[in-house]
Amino acid sequence: LIGLTRAGGGGMRGTPQPAPSMPSPGFGEEQLSEILHDAIFTTCVMCSVMVPVIALERARRVDKKAVSYAMAACCSFAMTVAGFWNTVPALLDSGLDPRALLRETRTDSFLCTFFGAYCVLDLAIGSVVYPQYVDLLTGWVHHIAYLGLMWYLHNHHVQGGFGIFLIEELPTFLLALGNVSKPWRTNVLFGGSFFVTRLCWHGYMLSQFWQLRTLIAQPLYVPIGVTMLLHMHWFYGYARQQLRRMNQARKKKVD
């Protein structure tokens, strides 16, 4: 456990715990080398996905919208699997204490770099190949904000904090699948997974980080709270859309 608590902090159940030694913020040569290697690996993976997808679009086998969601499907699938495999067991072992995940391991560092590199590639490739699908809020603002967050986690050596929320990529994966291929679209499963992961799970973790705000050295409850507001905004839009579709379907039956 690295850099988790301030001196004099206590545990989740009020048991006094000494503050562990915390690496100074900053990037060492070895860390920068690892980030570079991970970014190059991510670029190779994403290009291996995009090259055949773009070729299919050129051959008119898939549409531009499917191309725009191909990388998102790949990234969100990897993040979801990593969340259930790497994060959930560690959280359960700790009694859902988020401080157990505020750590720096090779896997946590890779996941942060993988997601950050995906954000850069999505904006770079999207600006050229599918600019009409790079939205201002969910594209530019979202990706640049998360790039800043990945830098912060790397800089403060608490990359594991990102892993706590990786299971929230499940609805992104389902959404991407539905846009890559319409037969794979399932609005109910998407909405249900969004509610469970991005509202319930995210809200619970926000409450945990807020309660521990005097014990955790980094004010991580701030970005968690901001993203919670964004999730509520998105779910409100989804709910309105579903209600509108239900009303339209009901009117058609009456007619």
Helices and strands as residue ranges (DSSP letters): H 29-58, H 64-82, I 83-87, H 88-93, G 98-101, H 106-129, G 131-133, I 136-141, H 142-155, H 160-163, G 166-169, H 170-180, G 182-184, H 187-194, I 195-201, H 202-211, H 221-254
